Amino acid sequence: MIKTRILKYTVIYTEEPEGGFTVTVPSLPGCVTYGKDLKKASDMAKEAINLYLESLKAHKESIPTESKSFIGSIDLEFPYTHA
C-alpha cells in the first residue's frame, strides 16, 4: 500500500506583458513554469512541483516544507525622474 501525505506550497503568479502567467515556487529553488491563463498556470505548477519532488525522491534528497517560510513585502522609496 502506498502512503500519501498532503503537502502545501506557496506559489507566486506573475502576469507577463505578452500574456499568461509565470509561476514560481519559493520553497523549491528553480521550480518555475508558465501557463496561458491562471487555470493552466495552476495545472502546470502542480505538474512542475510533482516532477521536482519525484526528482528529489529519486536522488534520496529530503522534501522541503514551508514550515519556516512566509511571504512578506517591503515598502521602498526610490528616487526617479520623469522623462
N, C-alpha and C positions, 0 to 999 in steps of 0.2 A: 504494500500500500504506500502510495506517495503522499507525504505530508506537505501541506502548503501553509503559508502564512501571508497575511496582508501587509504589504509594505507601502508606505506613503512617501512620495517625493514631491517637493515643491518644483514647479516648472514655471519658467518665465516666457511669456509670449511677447515677441517684439514684432509689431506691424512693419512690414517692409514697404519702401516707397514704390516698388514695382508691383506690389500686391502680395497677398499672402502673409504668413507669419513664420518667423524663425522661433524655434523653441529650444531653450537651454535648460539643463538640469544642474543647478549649482552643486549638489552633493555628489555628482558623478562627472568629474572633470573630463571635458571633451565630448560629452554626450549632447549632441546638437542635431536638430532635424528641422524640417520645413514642411508646411502644408499650405495649400492654396486658399484655405479658409480655416476657421477655428476648429471645426469638426475634424477635418483632415489633419490639421496640425496636432490635435489631441490624439488621434489614432496613430499618427506617425511617432509621437512622443512615447506612447505605450510600447510600440514595437521597438523603438530605439532603447528604451530602458530595459526591456526584456532581453534584448541581444547583449547589452552591456553587462547585465547581471549573469547571463549564461557564460559569457567570456570570463568573468571573474571566477565563477564556479569551476569552469574547466581548468583554470590556472591555479585552483586551490587558494584563491585570494579571498579575503573577508568581504562581506557585503556591507557597504556603508549604510548607516541610518542617519536620520536627521535629528537625532535627539539633542545635538549640540548646535544645530543650525537655526537661524532665524533670518527674516527679511527686515531690513531697515531702510531708512532713507536719510539723505544728508542734504541740508539746505546750504547753498554756497553762493556767496556774492562774487560775481566775476565781471570785471570791467570790460566794456566793449564800446566800439564807436560805430555810429551809423555811417553807412557808405553814401 
